[in-house]
Amino acid sequence: MVNAWPPPPPDELTGKIIGAAIEVHRHLGPGLLETAYERCLAYELRSLGLHVDEQLLLPLVYKDLTVETAYRIDLLVENQVLVELKVVEQLTGVHEAQILTYLKLADRKIGLLINFNMKILKHGIRRYVR
């Protein structure tokens, strides 16, 4: 499918990402590895015509030192929305700090933190705006 241009506005884009995540969760349920959800979510998003980068390297710059492989973004959708996936008992402050740090380092404004280890996925989705 051809990517739509221009990309959807951020609210519409996050809605599509959440809808795709719910579709993946509906088919797979909780309990799988994070990588399985990541690949399936990327597949769903691409089927909607969205551009998705997976496991995007995010360098860390400290003074005059650049650590090229310091972090990896799970998904970056349409070069706008950073998506961090988890499969944990519950999301914690550490997960929130992680996505906020990634947003800052990647110079992005909007992020979604999605925990697939939930009986009802909507209880495991958090949206962040920097």
Number of C-alpha atoms within 10 A of each C-alpha: 8 10 13 12 8 7 16 14 9 14 11 11 17 21 11 17 22 21 16 21 24 19 16 22 20 13 8 14 17 18 12 12 12 17 13 11 22 22 15 17 24 24 16 19 21 17 14 16 16 24 17 21 16 15 13 14 15 16 16 16 12 8 6 5 8 11 11 12 11 11 15 15 19 21 23 21 21 20 13 20 24 26 24 22 22 21 19 15 11 13 17 9 7 9 15 17 11 13 22 20 13 22 21 12 14 17 11 17 15 19 24 21 21 22 24 31 22 19 13 14 20 15 13 19 18 14 15 15 11 11
